[in-house]
Amino acid sequence: MQNRPIHWYITAPQDCPYVEGREMQTVLVDPTVSLEDPHYGQLLAQGFRRSGTFVYRHQCASCHACIPVRIPVDAFRPDRSQRRCLRRNADLAVQIVKDPDLDEHMHLLQRYLDARHPGGGMEDTTHADYVGMLSDRNCGVLPLEFRRGPRLLAVAVTDRTPRALSAMYTFFDPDVPERSLGTLAILHQIQEARRQELAHLYLGYWIRGSGKMGYKTRFQPVEGRISGTWRRLPRN
């Protein structure tokens, strides 16, 4: 995949943050290697994911609960609730920003983490960590901003490969839950993938029965990679 071989690493077993009583191991691509867009896209199709500067895949010996999921954007049709979400947020301006105000983003990110994920492991995210999220070392990165007038309400950090977009990380104003900004971000990422004539939007991992991840199968049709094959998943 590169002019020089890629080294792969695997973490030691650790307590799984998703399924109680199980252990998790993760395969990591050498973080010093810069992947070109097509190669990163190939890894996405094989179930890998990016988190900041790391490209990884969960690979646990006795558990296959984490299922990579993606939306075939041409087949997607919003349901009634999703159409309401779009109408409710018709007053927002959405745009890709090449040079975002990092201080403004960091302020919103910290408010989001404090309100929605206290103690979740990201509360100490630094300015440098966030710059890593926006790094184009492995792919093109499209930060989508959602604003009402000058007020920043949400950011969807989105990776781009030649055939797909990937929803890397989304954060939003926790004081306006009625806007369903997480859902809105995915709907706009689907629209952007369709506009760019890309095949899929990747949403990361889904675990059957997980309340925190259940929203991913509400975007129908959605596909999961099971035993090396992408197949349609039912609504959770």
For each residue, the residues with C-beta under 8 A, 3 or more apart:
1: 6 35 39 42
2: 5 6 33 35 36 39
3:
4:
5: 2
6: 1 2 29 30 33
7: 30 33
8: 27 28 29 30
9: 27 28 30
10: 25 26 27 28 59
11: 14 25 26 28
12: 25
13: 23 24 25
14: 11 23 24 25
15: 23 24
16: 19 20 21 22 23 24 60 63
17: 24 121
18: 24 65 66 205 207 210
19: 16 22 63 65 207
20: 16
21: 16
22: 16 19 60 62 63 65
23: 13 14 15 16 60 63
24: 13 14 15 16 17 18 58 60 63
25: 10 11 12 13 14 58 59 60 61
26: 10 11 56 57 58 59
27: 8 9 10 56 57 58 59
28: 8 9 10 11 31 54 55 56
29: 6 8 33 35 43 48 54 55 56
30: 6 7 8 9 33
31: 28 53 54 55
32:
33: 2 6 7 29 30
34: 137 138
35: 1 2 29 39 40 43 55 137 138 139
36: 2 39 40
37: 40 41 139 140 160 161 162
38: 41 42 161 162
39: 1 2 35 36 42 43
40: 35 36 37 43 44 50 55 138 139 159 161
41: 37 38 44 45 139 161 162 163 164
42: 1 38 39 45 46
43: 29 35 39 40 46 48 55 57
44: 40 41 47 48 49 70 161 164 166 202
45: 41 42 164 230
46: 42 43 57 225
47: 44 57 68 225
48: 29 43 44 55 56 57 68
49: 44 55 56 57 68 166 202 204 205
50: 40 54 55 56 138 139 159 166 168
51: 54 56 168 169
52: 129 132 133
53: 31 132 135 137
54: 28 29 31 50 51
55: 28 29 31 35 40 43 48 49 50 138
56: 26 27 28 29 48 49 50 51
57: 26 27 43 46 47 48 49 68
58: 24 25 26 27 66 205
59: 10 25 26 27
60: 16 22 23 24 25 63 64 66
61: 25
62: 22
63: 16 19 22 23 24 60 66
64: 60 67 226
65: 18 19 22 207 208
66: 18 58 60 63 205 206 207
67: 64 205 206 207 208 224 225 226 233
68: 47 48 49 57 202 204 205 206 224 225
69: 202 203 204 205 206 216 217 222 223 224 225 233
70: 44 164 200 201 202 203 222 223 225 230
71: 76 190 200 201 203 219 221 222 223
72: 75 76 199 200 221 223
73: 76 190 193 194 198 199 200 201
74: 194 199
75: 72 221
76: 71 72 73 190 219 220 221
77: 220
78: 82 83 86 187
79: 82 83 218 220
80: 83 84
81: 84 85 183 218
82: 78 79 85 86 183 187 218 219
83: 78 79 80 86 87
84: 80 81 87 88
85: 81 82 88 89 179 180 183 184 187
86: 78 82 83 89 90 184 187
87: 83 84 90
88: 84 85 178 179 180
89: 85 86 92 146 179 180 181 184
90: 86 87
91: 148
92: 89 146 147 148 153 184
93: 146 147 148
94: 144 145 146 147 188
95: 144 145
96: 142 143 144 145 192
97: 100 143 144 145
98:
99:
100: 97 104 105 134 143 145 155
101: 104 105
102: 105 106 127 130 131
103: 106 107
104: 100 101 107 108 152
105: 100 101 102 108 109 130 143 152 155
106: 102 103 109 110 127 130
107: 103 104 110 111
108: 104 105 111 112 152 154 155 171 172 173
109: 105 106 112 113 125 130 155 171
110: 106 107 113 114 125
111: 107 108 114 115 173 174
112: 108 109 115 116 117 171 172 173 174
113: 109 110 116 117 118 120 122 123 125 171
114: 110 111 118 123
115: 111 112 118 174
116: 112 113 174
117: 112 113 120 122 123
118: 113 114 115 123
119: 123
120: 113 117 123
121: 17
122: 113 117 125
123: 113 114 117 118 119 120
124:
125: 109 110 113 122 129 130
126: 129 130
127: 102 106 130 131
128: 131 132
129: 52 125 126 132 133
130: 102 105 106 109 125 126 127 133 134
131: 102 127 128 134 135
132: 52 53 128 129 135
133: 52 129 130 141 157 168 169
134: 100 130 131 141 143 157
135: 53 131 132 138 141
136: 139 140 141
137: 34 35 53
138: 34 35 40 50 55 135 159
139: 35 37 40 41 50 136 159 160 161 166
140: 37 136 159 160 161
141: 133 134 135 136 157 158 159 160 168
142: 96 158 159 160 165 192
143: 96 97 100 105 134 155 156 157 158
144: 94 95 96 97 155 156 157 158 185 188 189 192
145: 94 95 96 97 100 152 154 155
146: 89 92 93 94 152 153 154 155 156 172 181 184 185 188
147: 92 93 94 150 151 152 153
148: 91 92 93 151 153
149:
150: 147
151: 147 148
152: 104 105 108 145 146 147 155 173
153: 92 146 147 148 172 173 176 179 181
154: 108 145 146 170 171 172 173 181 184 185
155: 100 105 108 109 143 144 145 146 152 170 171 172
156: 143 144 146 167 169 170 185 188 189
157: 133 134 141 143 144 168 169 170
158: 141 142 143 144 165 166 167 168 189 192
159: 40 50 138 139 140 141 142 165 166 168
160: 37 139 140 141 142 164 165 166 196 198
161: 37 38 40 41 44 139 140 164 165 166
162: 37 38 41
163: 41 198 199 200
164: 41 44 45 70 160 161 193 198 199 200 201 202
165: 142 158 159 160 161 189 192 193 196 198 200 201 202
166: 44 49 50 139 158 159 160 161 201 202 204
167: 156 158 170 185 186 189 201 202 203 204
168: 50 51 133 141 157 158 159
169: 51 133 156 157
170: 154 155 156 157 167 181 182 185 186
171: 108 109 112 113 154 155
172: 108 112 146 153 154 155 176 181 182 185
173: 108 111 112 152 153 154 176 181
174: 111 112 115 116 177
175:
176: 153 172 173 179 181
177: 174 180
178: 88
179: 85 88 89 153 176 184
180: 85 88 89 177 183 184
181: 89 146 153 154 170 172 173 176 184 185
182: 170 172 185 186 215
183: 81 82 85 180 186 187 215
184: 85 86 89 92 146 154 179 180 181 187 188
185: 144 146 154 156 167 170 172 181 182 188 189
186: 167 170 182 183 189 190 201 203 219
187: 78 82 85 86 183 184 190 191
188: 94 144 146 156 184 185 191 192
189: 144 156 158 165 167 185 186 192 193 201
190: 71 73 76 186 187 193 194 201 219
191: 187 188 194 195
192: 96 142 144 158 165 188 189 195 196
193: 73 164 165 189 190 196 198 199 200 201
194: 73 74 190 191 197 198
195: 191 192
196: 160 165 192 193
197: 194
198: 73 160 163 164 165 193 194 201
199: 72 73 74 163 164 193
200: 70 71 72 73 163 164 165 193 223
201: 70 71 73 164 165 166 167 186 189 190 193 198
202: 44 49 68 69 70 164 165 166 167
203: 69 70 71 167 186 206 216 219 222
204: 49 68 69 166 167 216
205: 18 49 58 66 67 68 69 213
206: 66 67 68 69 203 210 213 216 217 224 233 236
207: 18 19 65 66 67 210 213
208: 65 67 236
209: 236
210: 18 206 207 213 214
211: 214
212:
213: 205 206 207 210 216 236
214: 210 211 217 218 236
215: 182 183 218 219
216: 69 203 204 206 213 219 222 236
217: 69 206 214 220 222 233 234 235 236
218: 79 81 82 214 215 235 236
219: 71 76 82 186 190 203 215 216 222
220: 76 77 79 217 235
221: 71 72 75 76 232
222: 69 70 71 203 216 217 219 232 233
223: 69 70 71 72 200 230 231 232 233
224: 67 68 69 206 230 231 232 233
225: 46 47 67 68 69 70 228 229 230
226: 64 67 229 231
227:
228: 225
229: 225 226
230: 45 70 223 224 225
231: 223 224 226
232: 221 222 223 224
233: 67 69 206 217 222 223 224 236
234: 217
235: 217 218 220
236: 206 208 209 213 214 216 217 218 233
